[in-house]
Amino acid sequence: MKRFVAIGEAMIELANEGADLYRLGVAGDTLNTAWYLRRALGSDWQVDYMTRVGTDHFSDRITAFIADAGIRTAHIGRDPNRGPGLYAISLSDGERSFSYWRETSAARGLADDPTALDNAISGADAVYFSGITLAILPADRRAVLLDRIAASGALTVFDPNIRPRLWETPAAARDWITRAAAISGVVLPSADDEATCFGDTSPAETLKRYVGLGVPEVVVKNAGGDVQYHHDAQGVITGLPCADPVDTTGAGDSFNAAYLTARLTGSDVPDAIRAGHKLAMSVVGGHGALVPNPC
């Protein structure tokens, strides 16, 4: 059986469903991708999630949710002194913004035990992590995480998913994202994030920068616009259908899931991009990061 391991932070989510109504759920960028990917991959793939949570009721709720989704929880550590992070979604014409309470999140210690990291990724066929996974860690733990992933021999998939408020400085964000991309086989950046952090003037410039690091496969997500990619050769996917979003939370995460599912099961890059766009377009029609029945 093949193994896909996602590493990151699972949080309690408060999703705005109108007026003062919020729905409590579980989400987190790499978990969102694992959740959608588990629903799409066949039974010949095992999906694991690696993180740390607390020992409280909400941590139990998180681990139960992940297990109920068919994602293995054997590599979720427990911290008796910390609990899960929390975030709330605010919406304006379908575009989301977030408020976070995660300074004492147990996930900040997910790379404290190198042996646990090695056990989680040993024998994995693909390892997936994000810029958020890195940003929540102390700098010395970031180095441990990258070293262990690089040594694993697995296909390494990295979504920079840049959240400036999580980084101590813009320079630190640029440095660590560049280091992570340089050890990765697939990088899935978002054009607007990259423009803000790196000053890229176009998706083509973002593509060129990551290809210049030696990344074999790069796809630049572009909020529903034309998608630049590189794999053997460079190309662009145009004419993708548009949608009027209800909530854009999880759009990139779901794109990643469908894209990776397609690639892991033999599709070429253009078809995988179209699959990713199709799922993301459906997900933005619902509330919250995880939409149980996207159209």
C-alpha positions in Angstrom: 0.0 0.0 0.0 1.3 3.5 -0.9 1.4 6.2 1.8 0.7 9.9 1.6 1.8 11.9 4.8 0.6 15.4 5.4 2.3 17.5 8.1 0.9 20.6 9.7 -1.6 22.1 12.2 -5.2 21.0 12.7 -7.3 23.7 14.2 -10.8 24.4 15.5 -12.6 26.5 12.8 -15.4 29.0 13.3 -17.0 29.3 9.8 -19.3 32.3 9.3 -22.6 31.2 7.8 -24.4 34.5 7.9 -25.1 37.3 10.4 -23.8 36.1 13.7 -24.1 32.4 13.0 -20.8 30.5 13.1 -20.4 26.7 12.6 -17.7 25.0 14.7 -15.5 22.6 12.7 -12.0 21.2 12.2 -9.6 22.5 9.5 -6.1 23.5 8.7 -4.4 24.0 5.4 -2.5 20.7 5.1 -5.4 18.8 6.8 -7.8 20.3 4.3 -5.7 18.9 1.5 -5.4 15.5 3.2 -9.2 15.4 3.8 -10.1 16.0 0.2 -7.3 13.8 -1.1 -8.5 10.9 1.1 -12.0 11.1 -0.4 -10.5 10.9 -3.9 -7.7 8.4 -3.7 -8.4 4.7 -3.9 -8.0 2.1 -1.2 -4.4 1.4 -2.5 -3.3 4.6 -0.8 -3.0 5.2 3.0 -3.3 8.8 4.1 -1.6 9.9 7.4 -1.7 13.2 9.3 1.3 14.2 11.4 0.8 17.0 14.0 0.5 17.6 17.8 -2.6 18.4 19.7 -3.5 18.7 23.4 -5.3 16.3 25.8 -8.5 18.4 26.1 -12.0 17.9 24.7 -11.3 19.9 21.6 -8.1 18.0 20.8 -10.1 14.8 21.2 -12.6 16.2 18.8 -9.9 17.0 16.2 -8.4 13.5 16.3 -11.8 11.9 16.1 -12.7 14.0 13.1 -9.5 13.1 11.3 -10.0 9.4 12.0 -13.6 9.5 10.9 -12.4 10.9 7.6 -10.4 7.7 7.0 -7.1 9.5 7.7 -4.6 7.7 10.0 -3.9 9.4 13.4 -1.0 7.2 14.6 1.4 10.1 14.2 -0.6 12.7 16.1 1.3 13.5 19.3 -0.3 14.7 22.5 0.9 17.7 24.5 -0.4 17.8 28.2 0.4 21.5 28.4 -1.0 23.0 25.2 -4.2 22.7 23.2 -5.3 23.3 19.6 -5.3 26.6 17.8 -8.5 28.4 16.9 -9.4 30.6 13.9 -12.6 32.4 12.8 -13.5 33.3 9.2 -14.9 36.7 8.3 -16.5 37.1 4.8 -16.9 40.1 2.5 -18.5 39.3 -0.9 -17.2 35.7 -0.7 -13.6 36.7 0.1 -12.3 35.5 3.5 -10.2 37.0 6.1 -9.1 35.2 9.3 -8.7 35.9 13.0 -6.3 33.5 14.8 -5.8 32.3 18.3 -2.8 30.0 18.0 0.1 31.3 20.0 0.0 28.4 22.4 -0.9 25.7 19.8 0.4 22.3 20.5 1.3 22.0 16.8 4.2 24.4 17.4 6.0 21.4 18.9 5.4 19.0 16.0 9.1 18.9 15.1 10.4 18.7 18.7 11.0 15.0 18.5 13.0 14.1 15.4 12.4 10.4 16.0 8.7 10.9 15.8 9.1 12.8 12.6 11.2 9.9 11.2 8.6 7.4 12.2 5.8 9.4 10.6 7.5 9.8 7.2 9.5 6.5 7.0 8.4 4.6 4.0 6.1 7.3 2.7 5.7 7.7 -1.0 4.7 11.4 -0.7 5.2 13.9 2.0 3.2 17.2 2.0 3.7 20.3 4.0 3.3 24.0 3.7 4.6 27.4 4.6 2.2 27.5 7.5 3.8 24.2 8.8 7.1 26.0 8.8 5.9 29.4 10.1 4.5 28.1 13.3 7.8 26.4 14.3 10.8 27.9 16.0 13.6 28.4 13.5 15.8 25.5 14.8 12.8 23.2 14.5 12.2 24.3 10.9 15.7 23.1 10.1 15.0 19.7 11.7 11.7 19.3 9.7 13.4 20.1 6.4 16.4 17.9 7.1 14.1 14.9 8.0 11.9 15.4 4.9 14.8 15.8 2.6 16.4 12.6 3.9 13.1 10.6 3.6 13.4 9.8 -0.1 9.7 10.5 -0.6 8.2 12.7 -3.2 8.2 16.1 -1.4 5.2 18.4 -2.1 5.3 22.0 -0.8 2.7 24.7 -0.8 4.3 28.0 0.3 0.9 29.2 1.5 2.3 32.5 2.8 0.7 34.0 5.8 2.8 37.1 6.7 1.5 37.5 10.2 2.8 34.1 11.2 6.4 34.9 10.2 8.7 36.9 12.5 9.9 39.0 9.5 9.3 39.1 5.7 13.0 38.1 5.2 12.5 35.0 7.3 9.5 34.0 5.3 11.4 34.4 2.0 14.4 32.5 3.4 12.6 29.5 4.8 10.1 29.2 1.9 13.1 29.2 -0.5 14.8 26.5 1.5 11.7 24.4 1.6 11.1 24.7 -2.2 14.7 23.8 -2.9 14.2 20.3 -1.4 10.8 19.7 -3.0 9.8 17.8 -6.1 6.5 19.6 -6.5 5.8 23.2 -5.5 2.3 24.7 -5.6 2.5 28.5 -4.9 -0.3 31.1 -5.2 0.4 34.1 -7.3 -1.1 36.7 -5.0 0.9 35.4 -2.0 4.1 35.3 -3.9 3.6 38.9 -5.2 3.2 40.1 -1.6 6.1 38.2 -0.2 8.6 38.1 -3.0 7.5 41.1 -5.1 6.8 39.0 -8.1 5.1 41.0 -10.9 3.4 38.1 -12.6 2.7 34.4 -12.2 5.3 33.8 -14.9 7.9 35.4 -12.7 6.9 33.2 -9.7 7.2 30.2 -12.0 10.7 31.2 -13.2 11.9 31.8 -9.6 10.9 28.3 -8.4 12.2 26.6 -11.6 15.5 28.4 -11.0 15.8 26.6 -7.7 15.7 23.3 -9.5 12.1 22.3 -8.6 11.0 19.7 -11.2 7.3 20.5 -11.1 5.7 23.9 -10.3 2.1 25.0 -10.7 1.2 28.6 -9.9 -2.4 28.9 -8.7 -3.9 32.2 -9.8 -7.3 32.7 -8.1 -9.2 31.2 -11.0 -7.1 32.9 -13.7 -4.7 31.3 -16.2 -2.4 28.8 -14.6 1.4 28.7 -15.3 3.2 25.4 -14.9 6.5 23.7 -15.4 7.1 20.0 -15.8 9.7 19.0 -18.5 8.5 22.1 -20.4 6.6 25.2 -19.5 3.0 25.8 -20.3 -0.1 27.7 -19.4 -3.7 26.6 -18.9 -6.2 29.2 -20.1 -10.0 29.5 -20.4 -10.8 28.0 -17.0 -14.4 28.5 -16.0 -15.2 31.1 -13.3 -17.5 30.9 -10.2 -19.1 33.5 -7.9 -17.6 32.5 -4.6 -19.6 32.1 -1.4 -16.5 31.5 0.7 -13.0 31.2 -0.7 -11.6 29.4 2.4 -9.9 26.2 1.3 -9.8 26.9 -2.4 -6.1 26.4 -2.7 -6.0 23.4 -0.4 -8.7 21.6 -2.4 -7.0 22.5 -5.7 -3.9 20.8 -4.3 -5.8 17.7 -3.3 -7.4 17.2 -6.7 -4.2 18.1 -8.5 -2.1 15.6 -6.4 -4.8 12.9 -6.7 -4.6 13.2 -10.5 -0.8 13.2 -10.6 -0.4 10.3 -8.2 -2.8 8.2 -10.3 -1.2 8.9 -13.6 -2.7 12.1 -15.1 -0.5 14.6 -16.8 0.0 18.1 -15.5 -2.6 19.9 -17.6 -5.4 17.4 -16.8 -4.4 17.6 -13.1 -4.6 21.4 -13.2 -8.1 21.2 -14.6 -9.1 18.6 -11.9 -7.8 20.9 -9.2 -9.6 23.9 -10.6 -12.9 22.0 -10.9 -12.8 20.9 -7.2 -11.7 24.4 -6.0 -14.5 26.0 -8.0 -17.0 23.7 -6.2 -15.5 24.2 -2.8 -15.8 28.0 -2.9 -19.6 27.5 -3.4 -19.9 26.4 0.3 -19.0 27.7 3.7 -15.7 26.8 5.5 -12.6 25.0 4.4 -14.2 21.5 4.2 -17.3 21.2 2.1 -18.8 17.7 2.5 -20.6 17.5 -0.9 -19.0 19.9 -3.4 -20.9 20.1 -6.6 
